[in-house]
Amino acid sequence: MRHRFIAAAAGVFVVVGCLSTVHTQVIEQVLVRVNGEIVSKTEFEDRQLAMLRGRPELANVTPASIELQRAIAEITPDLILEAVDELLLIQRGRELNYALGDAQFKDIVESIKKSNNLTDEAQFQAALKQERMTLADLRRSVERNMLINQVQSTEVTQKLSVTDEEARTYFDSHRAEFTTPSEVMLREILIEVPSTDQGFNAAQDQQARARAEEVRQRLLKGEPFPRLAAEVSSSPSKANGGLIGPIHMDELAPQLQELLGKLKVGDLADTIRTTRGYQLLKLESRTEGRSRTFEEARNDIGRRVIEGKSRAAMQKYLDQLRAQADIKWRNTELERAYNQALTKRRQQAGVATPGA
């Protein structure tokens, strides 16, 4: 039923099942063959469903809705490209004799049980059933992911390197990434000014201002800020003694940064007029910002440069696998979607289209 739902909405697939009240016979439809292995209609619809489930705005749409059709048209190109690419990488992993050993799979299963608090085999089997999976399904899924990740690592990522010049160029142009901003902890008291659709009442504004000044004087005379915040503040922070933060200084408005920059720890700022009323702020603590040196940041720089290089390198590697592969399409609309996504992916990775 879920496959029929997607097929009806997408307008891409042909219904190939034969449904009767007695039994259902499904003849699997092949969308594309990659070196003799297939991407099936069922498998691809499962990918679509998994992606659509992550979009809550589609929870109540009908199969014929424009919103659903638009969403499927949007996700289909990237999904079919992903399906073919994964199959190419899995095949390459088998060529390199990568495989998931029994002991390795057993360790993964135990890790799954532990992370999901499944204390016995019955609970684990119930969890598999809930996910509509068998142990064999789980092993196939784990092995597919392992093969893909191992090929990407050994065939692409591990072959990349970063020169000192590349690292220094990245560091010089991304210094903000290696700077820890100054942080402050504040205490606040908000004296709210009542408002209506017509705005603020001048008399009530004056009363709130006078109240704020009265509270400020009490603070200056030594009354504990947390106690006064709990007593008079209209801000939710009153439950925590008015404490807010830590806050990055660069996240604050320039005027507030300037105001706090003049305060010493423990100082009380002048009363501030906000959109809600009058605010009293005390600087509770300050952590000064710090920039890492090139040597201190060297490992992070290398990782980020490699990440940037790997996108283009991975695209070139996949292009090589595609050039050597026998890819035969059985669905012309999906073939067009695949080529559309492939062109986009190459452009994003900065890789020229082969033969261009």
C-alpha positions in Angstrom: 0.0 0.0 0.0 2.8 2.5 0.8 4.4 1.8 -2.5 1.1 2.4 -4.4 0.8 5.7 -2.5 4.2 7.0 -3.8 3.6 5.7 -7.3 0.2 7.4 -7.5 1.7 10.7 -6.3 4.9 10.6 -8.3 3.5 9.9 -11.8 6.8 8.2 -12.5 6.2 4.5 -12.0 3.9 2.0 -13.6 1.9 -0.2 -11.3 3.0 -3.7 -12.0 1.4 -5.6 -9.2 -1.8 -7.7 -9.6 -4.1 -7.2 -6.6 -7.1 -9.4 -5.8 -9.1 -10.2 -2.8 -7.5 -13.7 -2.7 -3.8 -13.0 -3.1 -1.3 -10.4 -4.3 1.4 -11.2 -6.8 4.1 -8.6 -7.3 6.4 -8.7 -10.3 9.4 -6.5 -9.3 10.1 -3.6 -11.7 13.7 -2.8 -12.6 14.5 0.9 -12.9 18.2 0.6 -13.8 20.8 -2.1 -14.0 24.3 -1.2 -12.9 26.8 -3.9 -13.9 24.0 -6.4 -13.9 22.7 -5.5 -10.4 19.4 -3.7 -10.2 17.9 -0.7 -8.4 14.3 -1.9 -8.1 11.0 0.0 -7.9 10.4 -1.2 -4.4 13.9 -0.2 -3.1 13.6 3.2 -4.7 10.2 3.9 -3.3 11.5 2.9 0.2 14.1 5.6 -0.2 11.5 8.1 -1.2 9.3 7.2 1.8 12.2 7.5 4.2 13.0 11.0 2.9 9.3 12.1 2.9 8.8 10.9 6.5 11.3 13.5 7.6 9.1 16.3 6.3 6.3 16.9 8.9 4.6 19.4 6.6 3.6 16.5 4.4 2.0 14.5 7.2 -1.6 15.2 6.2 -1.4 15.6 2.5 -3.3 13.4 0.0 -1.7 11.2 -2.7 -3.0 13.6 -5.4 -1.9 16.8 -3.6 0.3 19.3 -5.4 2.5 19.6 -2.3 3.3 15.9 -2.3 4.0 15.8 -6.1 6.2 18.8 -5.8 8.1 17.2 -2.9 8.7 14.0 -4.8 9.8 15.8 -7.9 12.3 17.7 -5.7 13.9 14.7 -3.9 13.9 12.2 -6.8 17.0 13.4 -8.8 19.3 13.3 -5.8 17.9 10.0 -4.5 18.3 8.1 -7.8 21.9 9.5 -8.1 22.6 8.4 -4.6 21.2 4.9 -5.3 23.4 4.4 -8.3 26.5 5.8 -6.7 26.0 3.6 -3.6 25.7 0.5 -5.8 28.9 1.4 -7.7 30.8 1.8 -4.4 29.4 -1.4 -3.0 30.5 -3.3 -6.1 34.0 -1.7 -5.9 34.2 -2.8 -2.3 33.5 -6.4 -3.2 36.2 -6.1 -5.9 38.7 -5.1 -3.2 37.6 -8.1 -1.2 36.1 -6.0 1.7 33.5 -8.0 3.7 31.7 -7.9 7.0 33.0 -10.6 9.2 30.8 -12.6 11.7 32.7 -11.3 14.7 32.5 -7.8 13.5 28.8 -8.0 12.9 28.3 -9.5 16.3 30.1 -6.6 17.9 27.9 -4.2 15.9 24.7 -5.9 17.1 25.8 -5.8 20.7 26.5 -2.1 20.3 23.0 -1.6 18.8 21.5 -3.4 21.8 23.5 -1.4 24.3 22.8 2.0 22.7 19.0 1.2 22.5 18.8 -0.3 26.0 17.7 -3.7 24.6 18.7 -6.0 27.5 17.8 -9.4 26.0 17.3 -11.1 22.7 13.5 -10.9 22.8 13.6 -7.2 23.0 16.1 -7.0 20.1 13.9 -9.2 17.9 10.9 -7.1 18.8 12.8 -4.0 17.8 13.7 -5.5 14.5 10.1 -6.5 13.9 9.0 -3.0 14.6 11.4 -1.7 12.0 10.1 -4.4 9.6 13.6 -6.0 9.4 15.1 -9.4 9.9 18.6 -10.1 11.2 19.6 -10.8 7.6 18.2 -7.4 6.5 20.1 -5.7 9.3 23.4 -7.4 8.2 22.9 -6.5 4.6 22.3 -2.8 5.6 25.3 -2.8 7.9 27.5 -4.4 5.3 26.4 -2.0 2.5 27.3 1.0 4.7 30.6 -0.6 5.7 31.6 -1.2 2.1 30.7 2.3 1.0 32.6 3.9 3.9 35.7 1.7 3.5 35.9 2.4 -0.3 35.5 6.2 0.3 38.2 6.1 3.0 40.9 3.9 1.3 40.3 4.9 -2.3 39.8 8.6 -1.8 40.2 10.3 1.6 43.5 8.5 2.6 45.1 9.5 -0.7 44.5 13.2 -0.1 47.2 15.4 1.5 47.5 19.0 2.6 50.6 21.1 1.9 51.8 23.6 4.4 51.0 26.4 1.9 47.4 25.2 1.6 47.1 25.0 5.4 48.4 28.5 5.9 46.2 29.9 3.1 43.1 28.4 4.7 44.1 29.6 8.2 44.7 33.2 7.0 41.3 33.3 5.2 39.3 31.6 8.0 40.8 33.1 11.2 37.4 33.5 12.8 36.9 29.7 12.8 39.9 29.4 15.2 38.9 32.2 17.5 36.9 31.6 20.7 34.7 34.6 21.2 34.4 36.5 24.5 31.6 35.2 26.7 29.6 36.8 29.4 27.3 35.6 32.2 24.7 38.2 33.1 22.0 38.7 35.7 18.8 40.5 34.6 15.7 42.1 36.1 13.0 43.1 33.8 10.4 45.7 34.9 7.7 45.2 32.3 5.6 48.0 30.8 2.0 46.9 30.0 1.1 47.3 26.3 -2.0 47.2 24.2 -2.7 47.2 20.4 -2.4 50.9 20.6 1.1 50.8 22.2 2.4 51.9 25.6 0.6 54.1 28.0 2.9 57.1 29.0 1.9 57.0 32.6 2.5 53.3 33.0 5.8 53.7 31.2 6.9 56.4 33.8 5.7 54.1 36.6 7.8 51.2 35.3 10.8 53.5 34.8 10.5 54.7 38.4 10.1 51.2 39.6 13.3 50.1 37.8 15.3 53.0 39.3 14.0 52.1 42.7 15.2 48.5 42.2 18.5 49.6 40.9 19.1 51.7 44.0 18.3 48.7 46.2 20.9 46.7 44.2 23.5 49.4 44.6 22.9 49.4 48.3 23.8 45.7 48.4 20.6 43.7 48.2 21.2 40.3 46.6 20.4 40.4 42.9 19.0 36.8 42.8 16.5 37.6 45.6 15.3 40.8 43.9 15.1 39.1 40.6 12.8 36.5 42.1 10.7 39.2 43.8 10.2 41.8 41.0 11.4 40.6 37.6 9.0 39.8 34.7 11.5 37.7 32.9 11.5 33.9 32.9 15.1 34.1 34.2 13.7 35.1 37.6 13.4 31.4 38.3 17.2 31.2 38.1 17.9 34.3 40.1 18.0 36.4 36.9 21.0 34.4 35.6 21.4 34.3 31.8 24.2 32.9 29.7 26.9 32.2 28.8 26.4 34.5 25.8 28.9 35.1 23.0 29.6 38.9 22.9 29.5 38.9 19.1 25.9 37.6 19.3 24.8 40.8 21.1 23.7 44.1 19.6 26.6 46.5 19.1 25.2 49.0 21.6 25.0 46.3 24.2 28.5 45.0 23.4 29.7 48.6 24.0 27.8 48.9 27.2 29.1 45.6 28.7 32.6 46.3 27.4 32.8 49.2 29.9 31.8 47.1 32.9 33.9 45.2 35.3 32.8 41.9 36.7 30.2 42.6 39.4 29.2 46.1 38.0 25.6 47.0 37.4 24.8 48.7 34.1 22.6 51.7 33.6 18.9 51.0 33.2 18.1 50.0 29.6 14.8 50.5 27.8 13.8 47.5 25.8 10.7 46.6 23.8 9.1 45.0 26.8 10.1 47.5 29.5 13.1 48.5 31.6 16.0 46.1 32.1 18.7 46.0 34.8 21.8 44.0 33.9 24.7 43.0 36.1 28.0 41.5 34.7 28.4 38.2 36.5 31.5 37.0 34.7 33.5 37.4 31.6 35.7 35.0 29.6 38.0 36.8 27.2 38.2 35.7 23.6 41.2 33.9 22.4 42.6 33.1 18.9 44.5 29.9 18.4 47.9 30.0 16.7 48.5 28.2 13.4 50.4 25.4 15.1 47.7 25.0 17.7 45.0 24.8 15.0 47.1 22.6 12.5 45.1 19.4 13.0 41.7 21.1 12.6 43.0 23.0 9.5 44.2 19.8 7.9 40.8 18.1 8.6 38.8 21.0 7.1 41.0 21.3 4.0 40.7 17.6 3.4 36.9 17.8 3.8 36.9 20.5 1.1 39.1 18.5 -1.2 37.2 15.2 -0.7 34.0 16.5 -2.4 35.8 17.1 -5.7 38.0 14.0 -5.3 35.0 11.8 -4.5 33.1 13.1 -7.6 36.1 12.4 -9.8 36.4 8.9 -8.4 32.7 8.2 -9.0 33.0 9.5 -12.5 35.8 6.9 -13.1 33.5 4.1 -11.8 30.6 5.4 -14.0 32.9 5.4 -17.0 33.8 1.8 -16.5 30.3 0.7 -15.5 27.5 -0.8 -17.7 24.5 1.3 -16.7 21.3 0.4 -18.5 18.1 2.5 -17.7 14.6 1.1 -17.8 12.9 4.3 -16.9 13.5 7.4 -19.1 12.1 9.9 -16.6 14.4 8.6 -13.8 17.4 8.7 -16.2 16.7 12.4 -16.9 16.4 13.0 -13.2 19.7 11.2 -12.6 21.5 13.2 -15.3 20.1 16.4 -13.8 21.4 15.6 -10.3 24.7 14.5 -11.7 25.3 17.8 -13.5 24.4 19.7 -10.4 26.7 17.6 -8.2 29.6 18.1 -10.5 29.1 21.8 -10.5 28.9 21.9 -6.7 32.1 19.9 -6.5 33.9 22.0 -9.1 34.4 19.1 -11.4 34.1 19.4 -15.2 31.6 17.2 -17.0 33.6 14.4 -18.7 34.0 15.0 -22.4 33.0 18.7 -22.1 
